[in-house]
Amino acid sequence: MRPVERYLPDSLWGRMALVLLGSILLAELVLTGLWRSQAAERDERLLREGTESLALSLASTARFFTSLPSEYRHLTLNQLRSMGGTRFFVSLNREFLAMDDLKGLERRALVQDTVLATLRQQLGSEPKIHVNFTSQDDLRILNPTTRLRDLPPSWVEYSLTLEPLDPPILVVQIRLQDDEWLYLAAAMPMPLWPLETPYLPPREWMLLALLTVLLLLTSIALARSLTRPLKQLARHARRLGQEIEQPPLNEDGPREIREAARALNAMQRQVQRYIRDRAQTFSSISHDLKTPITRLRLRAELIDDDSQRNALLRNLDELELLVKGALQCMKDTDIHENTEAVDISALLQNIQVELPEPHRLSLRCLAQGVYPGKPFALKRCLTNLIDNGIKYGEHVHITLLEGQTGLHLSLRDEGPGIPHTYRDQVFEPYFRLPASRNKPGDGLGLGIARQIIHAHGGTLSLSNYSGGGLLIQIELPR
């Protein structure tokens, strides 16, 4: 497994959902970036236009006060303050008021440069103009010691206070004479404030989250609809491994799935035809061989020499045993049964009762419930293994456990075990260990047992037990 695959989902459905979700998120990130870029350009354009309008108003106010005679300027200011609700706070100060400038505003320089450029254009380059941003807490008014809270509310209402908001204050100071400064201050109105563009407004966040959820649900449904036929193919293939006589798979869905289902159905028909042809061939062989063997046996009885007659009859007996063994092997591995719910624990107990010496078999069944299998085939398999264990090991110990994916069955005898070099050969038909050739048997039991287990989708393995004897382990998936 490649390192990157460790972090990927194990199922095809999970990987498809992950790819779709990643594509959706990537597309949303790109669209969000494009939206923010366009929003920033729009906000900057609106900010520039609004600032120019604000600067024109400031210039108009400045021209109005500079056009008045000096003795009328303070009278006009007092009248404006008594009326209240002016757009700007205006005062005539004797000195320049220094105050802390706000930091961190994204477009502060743009506003300041636009206001300064517009005022220069409207008022000329002669007066000294100073533009800065400050907060309500740091704002100085009239003199260096007077703060916003020290003034009557009517003086600053709508011009410097916009409760409950706390916008930045734009302060413009224009020097009229050496000892006279025109002071103009105003709270930045919407949409000029805030001066930063949020990465994504809350409404867009909600819309994006809703769109993501809808696309995710659609992706999950699409991934499931695409992987469902594959799961059906896998289930059908597993069933074919246990029972070849299954109804054909429906050939529907996408083109690739239809082609896979069509190929699986064709393979099933070929296997079924092969099994039928094999059964017919063995049946023909059985019928064809019985007649000549019987004819040879009758002719052997006519031989006068006893030694030759007996030798020929022994050869005919061996030939007949080989034919019967081959037919029995085919019969035992061709499982023409329906799958049923089998209680393996009860099946083992029945086999123990049927043994000539039941005390030679000890059972430890810790698994409860039933297993979907073919009862007669499983009984033949377990009976062969138990008979072999008793024949060569005197006593057989069986343990039945419930595993994570199915049943685990272990059979241990008390015999000499099987040398490692013969572990694979013992499953071959008619193979017998050198030490067991003096005992009755045809060498077919282990091979038949393993084929039955394989037909159920399980595994059968051999090993020598550390305390002596042969250990057979069987895994049967549910």
WOKAJO-V901851 format. One record per residue. N is the residue number from 1. RES is the residue in three letters. SS is DSSP state (H for helix, E for strand, L for the rest). PHI is phi in whole degrees, -180 to 180 (999 if undefined). Layout:
BEGIN
n,res,ss,phi
N,RES,SS,PHI
N,RES,SS,PHI
END
This chain:
BEGIN
n,res,ss,phi
1,MET,L,999
2,ARG,L,-70
3,PRO,H,-57
4,VAL,H,-68
5,GLU,H,-72
6,ARG,H,-65
7,TYR,H,-98
8,LEU,L,-98
9,PRO,L,-59
10,ASP,L,-77
11,SER,L,-90
12,LEU,H,-65
13,TRP,H,-60
14,GLY,H,-63
15,ARG,H,-69
16,MET,H,-65
17,ALA,H,-63
18,LEU,H,-66
19,VAL,H,-64
20,LEU,H,-65
21,LEU,H,-64
22,GLY,H,-62
23,SER,H,-64
24,ILE,H,-64
25,LEU,H,-64
26,LEU,H,-63
27,ALA,H,-64
28,GLU,H,-67
29,LEU,H,-64
30,VAL,H,-64
31,LEU,H,-65
32,THR,H,-64
33,GLY,H,-62
34,LEU,H,-64
35,TRP,H,-63
36,ARG,H,-66
37,SER,H,-63
38,GLN,H,-67
39,ALA,H,-64
40,ALA,H,-65
41,GLU,H,-64
42,ARG,H,-64
43,ASP,H,-63
44,GLU,H,-66
45,ARG,H,-65
46,LEU,H,-64
47,LEU,H,-65
48,ARG,H,-66
49,GLU,H,-65
50,GLY,H,-66
51,THR,H,-67
52,GLU,H,-62
53,SER,H,-64
54,LEU,H,-63
55,ALA,H,-66
56,LEU,H,-65
57,SER,H,-65
58,LEU,H,-62
59,ALA,H,-65
60,SER,H,-65
61,THR,H,-65
62,ALA,H,-64
63,ARG,H,-65
64,PHE,H,-63
65,PHE,H,-74
66,THR,H,-70
67,SER,H,-80
68,LEU,L,-80
69,PRO,L,-62
70,SER,H,-58
71,GLU,H,-71
72,TYR,H,-96
73,ARG,H,-65
74,HIS,H,-70
75,LEU,H,-63
76,THR,H,-64
77,LEU,H,-62
78,ASN,H,-63
79,GLN,H,-64
80,LEU,H,-62
81,ARG,H,-67
82,SER,H,-69
83,MET,H,-76
84,GLY,L,73
85,GLY,L,73
86,THR,L,-79
87,ARG,L,-71
88,PHE,L,-122
89,PHE,E,-93
90,VAL,E,-122
91,SER,E,-148
92,LEU,E,-113
93,ASN,E,-108
94,ARG,L,-86
95,GLU,L,-149
96,PHE,L,-75
97,LEU,L,-98
98,ALA,L,-86
99,MET,L,-151
100,ASP,L,-67
101,ASP,L,-92
102,LEU,L,-66
103,LYS,L,-111
104,GLY,L,87
105,LEU,L,-77
106,GLU,L,-64
107,ARG,L,-116
108,ARG,H,-59
109,ALA,H,-63
110,LEU,H,-62
111,VAL,H,-65
112,GLN,H,-62
113,ASP,H,-65
114,THR,H,-67
115,VAL,H,-63
116,LEU,H,-65
117,ALA,H,-66
118,THR,H,-68
119,LEU,H,-65
120,ARG,H,-63
121,GLN,H,-67
122,GLN,H,-86
123,LEU,H,-104
124,GLY,L,92
125,SER,L,-95
126,GLU,L,-74
127,PRO,L,-70
128,LYS,L,-82
129,ILE,E,-122
130,HIS,E,-127
131,VAL,E,-123
132,ASN,E,-155
133,PHE,E,-109
134,THR,E,-148
135,SER,L,-97
136,GLN,L,-63
137,ASP,L,-72
138,ASP,L,-95
139,LEU,L,-69
140,ARG,E,-111
141,ILE,L,-133
142,LEU,L,72
143,ASN,L,-155
144,PRO,L,-63
145,THR,L,-105
146,THR,L,-89
147,ARG,E,-110
148,LEU,H,-61
149,ARG,H,-71
150,ASP,H,-84
151,LEU,L,-95
152,PRO,L,-62
153,PRO,H,-57
154,SER,H,-67
155,TRP,H,-73
156,VAL,H,-114
157,GLU,E,-64
158,TYR,L,73
159,SER,L,-101
160,LEU,L,-120
161,THR,E,-121
162,LEU,E,-131
163,GLU,L,-62
164,PRO,L,-87
165,LEU,E,-79
166,ASP,L,-132
167,PRO,L,-76
168,PRO,L,-69
169,ILE,E,-103
170,LEU,E,-89
171,VAL,E,-119
172,VAL,E,-120
173,GLN,E,-121
174,ILE,E,-118
175,ARG,E,-81
176,LEU,E,-90
177,GLN,E,-138
178,ASP,L,-62
179,ASP,L,-114
180,GLU,E,-145
181,TRP,E,-123
182,LEU,E,-84
183,TYR,E,-110
184,LEU,E,-125
185,ALA,E,-136
186,ALA,E,-155
187,ALA,E,-73
188,MET,L,-68
189,PRO,L,-80
190,MET,L,-75
191,PRO,L,-91
192,LEU,L,-73
193,TRP,L,-125
194,PRO,L,-79
195,LEU,L,-83
196,GLU,L,-105
197,THR,L,-95
198,PRO,L,-63
199,TYR,L,-59
200,LEU,L,-155
201,PRO,L,-63
202,PRO,H,-57
203,ARG,H,-64
204,GLU,H,-68
205,TRP,H,-60
206,MET,H,-64
207,LEU,H,-64
208,LEU,H,-66
209,ALA,H,-65
210,LEU,H,-63
211,LEU,H,-64
212,THR,H,-64
213,VAL,H,-64
214,LEU,H,-62
215,LEU,H,-67
216,LEU,H,-65
217,LEU,H,-63
218,THR,H,-64
219,SER,H,-65
220,ILE,H,-63
221,ALA,H,-63
222,LEU,H,-66
223,ALA,H,-64
224,ARG,H,-65
225,SER,H,-65
226,LEU,H,-80
227,THR,H,-90
228,ARG,H,-59
229,PRO,H,-60
230,LEU,H,-66
231,LYS,H,-63
232,GLN,H,-64
233,LEU,H,-61
234,ALA,H,-65
235,ARG,H,-62
236,HIS,H,-65
237,ALA,H,-64
238,ARG,H,-64
239,ARG,H,-66
240,LEU,H,-64
241,GLY,H,-66
242,GLN,H,-97
243,GLU,L,-150
244,ILE,L,-72
245,GLU,L,-83
246,GLN,L,-118
247,PRO,L,-64
248,PRO,L,-64
249,LEU,L,-78
250,ASN,L,-66
251,GLU,L,-97
252,ASP,L,-134
253,GLY,L,98
254,PRO,L,-62
255,ARG,H,-59
256,GLU,H,-64
257,ILE,H,-67
258,ARG,H,-62
259,GLU,H,-65
260,ALA,H,-66
261,ALA,H,-65
262,ARG,H,-65
263,ALA,H,-67
264,LEU,H,-67
265,ASN,H,-65
266,ALA,H,-65
267,MET,H,-62
268,GLN,H,-62
269,ARG,H,-64
270,GLN,H,-65
271,VAL,H,-66
272,GLN,H,-61
273,ARG,H,-65
274,TYR,H,-64
275,ILE,H,-66
276,ARG,H,-64
277,ASP,H,-65
278,ARG,H,-66
279,ALA,H,-63
280,GLN,H,-67
281,THR,H,-65
282,PHE,H,-64
283,SER,H,-64
284,SER,H,-67
285,ILE,H,-62
286,SER,H,-60
287,HIS,H,-69
288,ASP,H,-72
289,LEU,H,-84
290,LYS,H,-64
291,THR,H,-66
292,PRO,H,-65
293,ILE,H,-65
294,THR,H,-64
295,ARG,H,-64
296,LEU,H,-65
297,ARG,H,-67
298,LEU,H,-66
299,ARG,H,-69
300,ALA,H,-65
301,GLU,H,-66
302,LEU,L,-87
303,ILE,L,-77
304,ASP,L,-78
305,ASP,L,-71
306,ASP,H,-63
307,SER,H,-64
308,GLN,H,-67
309,ARG,H,-64
310,ASN,H,-66
311,ALA,H,-64
312,LEU,H,-65
313,LEU,H,-66
314,ARG,H,-64
315,ASN,H,-63
316,LEU,H,-68
317,ASP,H,-63
318,GLU,H,-65
319,LEU,H,-64
320,GLU,H,-66
321,LEU,H,-65
322,LEU,H,-63
323,VAL,H,-64
324,LYS,H,-66
325,GLY,H,-65
326,ALA,H,-65
327,LEU,H,-66
328,GLN,H,-67
329,CYS,H,-62
330,MET,H,-65
331,LYS,H,-66
332,ASP,H,-74
333,THR,H,-95
334,ASP,L,-90
335,ILE,L,-95
336,HIS,L,-100
337,GLU,L,-133
338,ASN,L,-85
339,THR,L,-73
340,GLU,E,-132
341,ALA,E,-80
342,VAL,E,-112
343,ASP,L,-89
344,ILE,H,-63
345,SER,H,-62
346,ALA,H,-67
347,LEU,H,-63
348,LEU,H,-64
349,GLN,H,-65
350,ASN,H,-65
351,ILE,H,-63
352,GLN,H,-62
353,VAL,H,-65
354,GLU,H,-80
355,LEU,L,-70
356,PRO,L,-61
357,GLU,L,-128
358,PRO,H,-61
359,HIS,H,-68
360,ARG,H,-78
361,LEU,E,-121
362,SER,E,-114
363,LEU,E,-114
364,ARG,E,-138
365,CYS,E,-101
366,LEU,L,-107
367,ALA,L,-101
368,GLN,L,-110
369,GLY,L,94
370,VAL,L,-117
371,TYR,E,-126
372,PRO,E,-75
373,GLY,E,-154
374,LYS,L,-110
375,PRO,H,-60
376,PHE,H,-69
377,ALA,H,-65
378,LEU,H,-63
379,LYS,H,-67
380,ARG,H,-62
381,CYS,H,-61
382,LEU,H,-67
383,THR,H,-64
384,ASN,H,-59
385,LEU,H,-66
386,ILE,H,-67
387,ASP,H,-62
388,ASN,H,-63
389,GLY,H,-63
390,ILE,H,-70
391,LYS,H,-66
392,TYR,H,-106
393,GLY,H,-126
394,GLU,L,70
395,HIS,L,-140
396,VAL,E,-124
397,HIS,E,-114
398,ILE,E,-119
399,THR,E,-125
400,LEU,E,-115
401,LEU,E,-125
402,GLU,E,-96
403,GLY,L,-94
404,GLN,L,-69
405,THR,L,-114
406,GLY,E,171
407,LEU,E,-100
408,HIS,E,-119
409,LEU,E,-122
410,SER,E,-122
411,LEU,E,-120
412,ARG,E,-130
413,ASP,E,-107
414,GLU,L,-115
415,GLY,L,-90
416,PRO,L,-80
417,GLY,L,82
418,ILE,L,-124
419,PRO,L,-57
420,HIS,H,-61
421,THR,H,-69
422,TYR,H,-105
423,ARG,L,-61
424,ASP,L,-85
425,GLN,H,-71
426,VAL,H,-66
427,PHE,H,-87
428,GLU,L,-77
429,PRO,L,-59
430,TYR,L,71
431,PHE,L,-82
432,ARG,L,-136
433,LEU,L,-66
434,PRO,H,-55
435,ALA,H,-76
436,SER,H,-111
437,ARG,L,-74
438,ASN,L,-90
439,LYS,L,-106
440,PRO,L,-65
441,GLY,L,150
442,ASP,L,-119
443,GLY,L,74
444,LEU,L,-110
445,GLY,H,-62
446,LEU,H,-66
447,GLY,H,-62
448,ILE,H,-65
449,ALA,H,-61
450,ARG,H,-66
451,GLN,H,-65
452,ILE,H,-66
453,ILE,H,-64
454,HIS,H,-63
455,ALA,H,-64
456,HIS,L,-91
457,GLY,L,80
458,GLY,L,-104
459,THR,E,-133
460,LEU,E,-134
461,SER,E,-131
462,LEU,E,-116
463,SER,E,-159
464,ASN,E,-91
465,TYR,L,-71
466,SER,L,-63
467,GLY,L,-90
468,GLY,L,106
469,GLY,L,104
470,LEU,E,-94
471,LEU,E,-114
472,ILE,E,-110
473,GLN,E,-117
474,ILE,E,-122
475,GLU,E,-116
476,LEU,E,-118
477,PRO,E,-74
478,ARG,L,-83
END
